[in-house]
């Protein structure tokens, strides 16, 4: 009972320490590369949720909601941001382009990378530490996060755009019931939306991120549930095994209970959130 009360305070009443929320900002003010039009669906954005200065730790989290690369789940975007800011972490929720609107790889990865670069470039404006910027994703958003964790770059030092000079490497990753593989373990709908119905086998391999981990992959917190019927738990197990082989620190949590897409919890807080805060404290992201 005492544990449940503590979790409820963490995820519920503590939200009284509200974030300073800004309007969505276009990731590319002049238009995104490869844009198919100028509608809302063609304009990737970043929405800041800044932690109260009284509790802000200086850490930041870029959040990629799930939705099978066909939609964006609000409870895995703003919902996570509302929770993390109560722990002093400023958050930036990404509206990335989707397969349901005609986009395919690499547009989603471009949006995720640009989001991290933008937060790093504007770190002083948002009072965050450019060396403490994480990435967080759920389900297909977890695939996108794991893609950036394994396919980042150092930026272009000679770029005219100061944002493009920044590294896209996150300093850590949080992967919630993620799609990781595009092979036999994949979530087929996510794969179709990302790559189309008949993708190049080499591209499938390149974006099966359990095969792309290196010693330079950032530390990760990975969690899944045994009873997830949509995305096989082996996605998380295989990614963690790859992290282990490459000497990358990680926390792996497999919980028995919880449906796919559970987020912070349906009827009561799920324990992963408390475990994640403990891990973030050890990484120097929360106090």
N, C-alpha and C positions, 0 to 999 in steps of 0.2 A: 504494500500500500504506500509506504514511504517513498519507494523508488518511482512508482507511478506518479505520485504527486510532484516529485522533483522533475520528472520528464515533462509533465503538464505545464509546470512553471516555465521550463526552458522553451517550450514550443508554443505556449499560449499566452499567459499573462505577461510574460517578459516582453511581448511585442509592444507594450506600452512605450518602450524605448524605440520610437519610430524612426524609420530611415528618412533621410532627406532625398526625396525622389525628384528627378528631373524628367523632362519630356524626352522621348526617343530621339537619338541623334543619328543621322545617316552615316554609315561607316565610310562611304565615299561621297562627299558633298557634290562632286562633279559627275556622279553616276558610277555604278559598280561595273567592273569589267565583265563583259559577256552578258550584260542586262538585256532581257528580251522585250523590255518596254519601260514605261515610267509609272506603272501602277504601284500601289502599296506593296504588292507581292514581289515587285522587282527591286525594291529599295531595302537592302539589309540595314538594320539599325542596332544601336546599343542604348539600353536604358539604364542609367545609373541609379543605384540605391545606396546612398552614402551613409555610413554609420554615424551615429551621434558622436560629435567630437569628444564628449565626456567619456566615452567607452571605446572609441576607435583605436585599433591596434596598429593601423597603417597597412595591414594586409588587404588584399583584394582578391575577388573570385569572379571570373568570367563564366557565365552560366549558359549552357546550351540545352534547352528543353528537348524532351523526347517527342515522338509522334510519328515514327516510322518513315521519316523523311517525306511525309505527306501532310503533316500538320505540326503544330507546336502546342504542347500541353502546359497550360498556365500554372498548374500546381507544381510543375517541375522547373518553372522559371521564376516568376514573381513569388510563388510560394516558398521556394528555397531562399530567395533573397530576403524576404521578410524574416525568415528564421536566422540566417547567418548574420544579418546586421545587429541582431540582439546580442551576438557574441563579439561584436566589434569589427567584423569583416565587411568592408564595403563591397558591394556586388554590382555586376554589370551584366544584364540579361540581353542575350543576342537574339534578334529575329533574323535567322539565316534563310537563304533561299531554298526552295523545296522542289522535289521531284514532281509533286502534284501540280506545279505551275510550269513544268517544262524544263526544269534545271537538272543537270547531271554533274557528277564530279568533273572538274575540281571546284565548281562554284561554291559548294558548301564549305570546303576546306579554306578557300580564299576568304570567306566571310569570318570563319573562326580565327584564322591567323590575323586578319586585319583587326579583329576585336582586341586580341592580346596586344598587338602593336599599338593600338590607339590608347589603351589604358596605360601602357608603358610611356608613350609619348606625352601623355597629359597627366602623368603621375603627380607633378607639383600642383596642378590645378585642383586635382581631386584629393590631394594630401594622402597619397598612398605610396608605398615603397616599391619602386620599379623592380626590386629583387625579391618581392614577395607577392607574385601574381599567379594564382592558380587557375585551373580550368576544371569545370564540373559539368558532367552530362549524364543523362538518364536514357536508357534504352537506345534508340537510334542517335540521340544526342550523346550518349556514351560512346557510340561508335565514332562520332565526329570528334569528340574529345580525345579518344584514344588515337585517332588518326593524327591529330595535331601533336600529341605526346610522342609520336613516333616518326613524324614527317615535318618537324619544325625546321626553320632556317634562321640564320644569323642576321637577316636583313641586308639591305643594299646600302652600303656606306655612302655611295655617291648619288643616291636617289634625290631628285628634286623635292619630292614630298617627304617632309621630316618623319611622318608616320612610317613610311616604308624603310627608313633607316634602322628601325627598331627590330630586335629579335622577336620571333614569334614563339620562342620556347617558353612554355609555362614552367613555373618553379615547382609545381606539384599538380597532381590530378586526383579528382574524386569521380569514380565511375559507379553509377547506380544501376543495377541490373542491366549492364550494357550489352548491346550487340558488339562483338569484337571481330568475329570471323565472317568472311563472305563465302566460306567453303561449306561443307556438309552441315556444320553447326549453325548456320546463319538463320536470321529471320528473313524469310524470302521477300516479304513486302518491302522491307527496308532496302534490301539489295536491289530489287527492281526499281524502286524510286531513285536510288543513288546512281545506278549504272545502266538502267534499261534492261530489257528482257534477254538480250544476247550479248553479254559483255565479253571483252577480250580476256582470255584466261590469265594473261600476265597482269592485267589490271586487277582482277579478282585476287590474285596472290599479293599484289602490292598493297591492297587495302584490307587484307586479312591481317589485322594488326598484331595478332599473336606471333606472326612470322617476322615482324618488323622491329621488335624491341632490341635495343642495343644498350651498352653500358651508359650511354648518355641520356637514356629515357629518364624523365624526372620521377621522384618517389610518388607512389600512388596509394590511395585508399580505395579498395574494390569491395563491393558487396552485392549479394544476390540472395534469392530465396530458393530453397529446394523445390517448393511447390509452384514455381513460376512455370506457367504453361505456354507462354508466348515466346520467350527467349530462353534457350537452354542454359542451365547453370554452368555447363561446360565452357561457355564463352569466358566467364570470369576465371574458372579454374585454369584454362589454358593460358590466359594472359598472365595470371599470377605465376604460373610455372615458368613462363618466358622471362618475367622479371627476376625470378630466383636464379635462373641459369645465367643471367647477365649481371648479377650482383647489384640489382636495383632494389633499394628498400621499399617495403610495402606492408600494408595491413590488408588481410583478406578475411572477410566475414561472410559465411554462408549460414543464413537463418532458415530454420525449417518452415516457418509460417510466413505468409504474405503473398498476395497475388501480384502479378506483373503490374507495374504502374502505380504501386502503392504510395510512392512519394514519402512524405513524413508520417503517413498513417491515415487510415480511413476513419475508424471509430475511436482509436486511441493512439498515442504516439508510438511509433516503431522504435525499438532500441538502437537501430543503426545510427540515429542522430546523436545520441549521447556518446556512442563509440567514436563517431567521426570527430566530435568536439575534442574528445580526449586525444585523438591522433593529431588534430590541428594544433593543439596546445604543444605537443611534442615537436611539431615542425616550426614553432615560433609564430604561428598565425593568430592564435588567440591567447589571452592571458589566463 
